[in-house]
Amino acid sequence: MDTDERIARDSVVAAARDLDVQGLNRGTSGNVSVRFRDGLLITPSGLPTARMRPEDIVPMGLDGTHPPDQKPSSEWRFHRDILAHRPEIGAVVHAHPVYCTAFAMCGRDIPAVHYMIAAFGGPTVRCAPYAAYGTAELSELALAALVDRNVCLLANHGMIAAGASLEKALWLAVELETLCHQYAVALQVGAPVILSDHEIHATVKRFRGYGLNAPARA
């Protein structure tokens, strides 16, 4: 293992642990991948983040091949397919945070109830229809929900965030859970006002060039 690979593996372990620290995940349910050379590095199946080591991270080719003595996350298909179909994406995060998953359990898209939705690429966050975890069908549905977007919900399952880097993917995951939390509270207060597609598309353009973070919430 050379220095670059060690750094990449360390970053995947750190990102997986950060999901727990941020309250986005519990136990062994989340998974993280990062593009590396001609393939990707992905968290292993069924290993709690507290016990995860760089050596446990599984290298995988874009053809799905991996060392026979290592078992990648059960969700490796959509990680691999997102990275294969979206060259601008460098990392993928999947988790089951409470508010994202609550809306996913209802099969609901998230509308433009806050301008920060523009950080995800458009005026909605789509909820992909249900398919069993780890299947090619789920991967296809996730790719469709991510067209022109960098996040989506998975019905009765959880969420995906994809970014140019692990740092960006994690930031997007936190922002999505925050938005879903705010929307859930707003629905209890009354009828949230939906911003127009025109306003959100204009905000998407304003967000470009800000690097990792969109403008701070006001």
Buried (B, 14 or more C-beta within 10 A) or exposed (E): EEEEBEEBBEBBBBBBBBBBEBEBBBEBBBBBBBBBEEBBBBBBBEBEBEEBEBEBBBBBEEEEEBEEEBBBBBBBBBBBBBBBEBEEBBBBBBBBBEBBBBBBBEEBBBBBBBBBBBBBBBBBBBBBBBBEBBBEEBBBBBBEBBEEBBBBBBBBBBBBBBBBBBBBBBBBBBBBBBBBBBBEEBEEEEEBEEBEEEBBEEBBEEBEEEEEEBEEEE
